[in-house]
């Protein structure tokens, strides 16, 4: 390992955590979803969050975003207490986080341009409309949509285009943190691969930290720096894939070494797996 790489890794370890969760407990009546859950997300990485049905992946995300109050625990986002009642603290977190929900969650009565403009108008009402328009168009282009998509309504877009519009809106405020809930769900393999590439490109170009909930093994192997496994009411392991694959837990072994897991591994080990356009043999 080169001295440059070692220095970069050491520097990353010194940076404050992008997300720090300690002792998180989430319950619904008598049902305990999380109990004393700990999790860290480092700045500038893509963390894939996986787990079986009922393990509370979306509940964890909503708690971090302060969309639901946990029964116990500490959550810090970019060094700020995410559960604070202080208005300025909550505003700081909101302005630094963008979210893409599984269904896009676009306003059906608004055009793509209007959808992307909503966060800008909400948080910066003093901005002139022409500036809002220019900023929204920039984010629409960053998402990979054509300029003509700006005037369309969600019902006029394909599933993949709606997700890209959702990404554009999530990036409207130039957040440091991007939360994605099943971003490739409902997409065909080609569309899913293109969306994975978009996420990685945006993460690298904008220096984003990405919290990504997914069931898509190809996504995990293609773009995730680390994978956090939710089971038994906590995060079992949060580590690079090579380490996660060897973790001794029945669900982990079945998930990563079942037929689909083996297929995803084989695809990534193919000589052409990381070849760019025109590079495949």
N, C-alpha and C positions, 0 to 999 in steps of 0.2 A: 504494500500500500504506500503511495507516494506521500511525501511530507505535506504537500498541498492539500490532499484529501484528508489527512489526519488533522491538519490545522482547521479545515472547514468543519469537520465533525465536532472538534473540540469547541469551536466558536458557537455552533448550533446548540450544544449542550449548555452553554453559558447564557443563552438568550432566555428571557422569561417565557413560560409556557403560553401558547395561544389559548388553550383550554385546560383548566385544572379542576377536576371533580374529586371530592373526598367525602366518603361516608354517606353517599346518596341513597336515600330510601324513598321509594315511590309505592304507594298502595292505592287500591281501589276497593273500598270497603274492607272485607276480610282478605282480599287477594293481595299478596305481597309480590310486586313485580321486580323491584330492585331492593337489595338490602346491603347497606354498607359498601356500595359500589365506588370504586376508585377508577379514574381514567385520566390520562394525560394526552394532549395533542400538541406536538411541537410546531413552531412556526415554519411555514413554507413546505409542509408535507401534505400528502393526500393519505388520509386514514380511512380505510374501508371498514364499516361496521356490519358484522354478520351475526346471525343467530336464528334459531328456529322460531316458529310462530309462537307468539305469547311471551317472548323474552324481553319485549319492551324497547325495541330499537327506536321507534318513533317517539315513544314516551321519553326516552333519554334525550333525544334531540329537542323535544318541546320543553323539557326541564332546563336544558342549557340555554335555550332561547327565552326563558322566563315566560313561556306560554302556559305553563302549569306549575303550581307550587309543590315542591316535594315535601314529604313529611319530615325529612331530616337531610342534612348534608350541606356542603359548601361547594359553590360553583363560581369559578373565576374565569372571565373571558377577557383576554388581552390585559390581564392584570386588574380588571375591574370586577367587583362583586356583582355577579349577574342577577342575584336575588335581592339586591338593594332596593329599598323603597324610595331612595333619593332620585329625583326626577332627572338630574344631570347625569348621574351614573347610568341610569337606564337608557337615556338618550344616546350616550356615548357607545353603549353596546349595540343599540339598534342601528346606528349609523355605520357601524363597522361590521355588520353581518348581513349577508344576502342569502335568501332561501329559495330553493326550487322544490316545490312539493311534487308528489308523484304525478298528479293530474295537471300540473302546470298552474292551477289556481288563478287563471287569468279572469279578468272581468269580461264576461261575454258581451256586454253592451258597449265596450270600449274597443277602439282599434288597437293594434299593436303599439303604435306610437303613443297613444293615450295611456295604455297600460304601463309602458316603460316610464312615462312621465310622472305617474302617480307618486312614487317615492320622492322624486325631486321636488314636486310641488308641496308635498306634505312637510318635508324637512327643511326646505329652503324656499319658502313662499315669496321671498324678496327677489328671487331670480327673474330676470326678464323672460318673457315667453320664447323669444327667439333663441336665447341661450339654452333654455330647457329643451327646445326642439333639437338644437344641434347636439346637445349631450345625449339625448335619447337616440338620435340617429346613429351616433358613434357607437353606442352599446348594441344597437340592432345589427350594425355591420360587424362588430366584434363577435357576435353570436353566430355569424355565418349566414344570416338571412340577407336576401336581396333588398334593395331600397324599396322595391314595390310592395314588400310585405308590410311596410309601416302603416299603410292605409287599410289593411285588411282586418277583418274581425276574426276572433279565434275560430269560429265555425267555418271559416273559409280556408283554414290551414290544415295541413296534414298533422298527424301525431308528432312526428319529428320536428316540424316547424313550430308547433305550439311549445314544445320543450325548449327550443332555441329562443323563442320569444320570452319564455319564463326565465331563461338564463340572462337575457338582456335586461329584464326588469330586476333580477337579483343583483346585477352588477351596476345598477343605476347610480348608487351612491359611492362607487369605488370602494367597496368593503375590503377589509383585510381577510375576513373569514367568509367562506362559502359553504352553505349546508345544502346537501342534495339528498332527497329521499327517493330512492329507486329511480334514478334518472333514465335508465335504459329500459324500464318496464314498458311492454307494449310495442317496442321497436323490433323490426326484423334484424337479423344478424348484421347486415351491411349498415343499416341505420345506427345500430347500437355501437358498432366499431367506430363509425364516424363521430358519434357523440362522445365516446371515450377519448378520441383524439382531440376533440374540441376542448374537453375539460383539461387534459394535460397541457395543451397549448396555452390556454388561458392561465392556468396555474403558473406555468413557467414565465410567461410574458408579463403577468401582473403581480407575481410574487404572492399569490394567494395561498392561504391555508384552507384545505378542503376536508370537511367531515361528510363522508359519503356512505349512506345506508344502501346496501345492495344485496341481491341474491345472485347476481350475475358473476359467475366464476371468471369469465373472460375479462370482465372489468377489473377484478381483483388482481389477476395476473398481468394485465396490461399496464395499468396506471397507478396502482396503490403502492405507496412506500411502506406502509404498515397495515396490519389487519387486526382489528379488535373483535374478539369473539365473546358474545353475550350468551351466557348459560348459567343455570343455577343461581339466578338473581344477581349476578355480578359479571364483571369483565374477567374472563378466565385467563386470557393472554392478550397482549397488545404488542405485536412484534412484527418484524419482516416475515414475508410468506414462508420462506425456507424454514424458519423456526416454528411458525404456527403449524405447518404441515406435520411436524414430528411431535406435536403436543399430545400427551396421552390422556385423551378424553373421548368417550364413545361418539359423541356428536361431531367433534372435530375430525376424527378419523373417517367417519362415514361421509361427511361433507366433502372433504378434500381427497379422499381416496376411493370414493364410489365411482361409478362409470362416468359421470359428468366431470368430476374432479380430474380423473385421469385424462379425459379428452382435452380439458383446458390446459393441463400440464404439457401434454404432447404437442398441442398447438404452439405453446410458447417456446418449446424446445426445438421446433422446426427451424432449419437454417434460414428460412425466409420470414420468420415470425416478426422480425423488427425491420424488414427491408422497406424502404420508402418507395414512392411511385417510380416505376421504371427500373427498380433494382432487383425485382424477383427474377429467379431463373426461369 
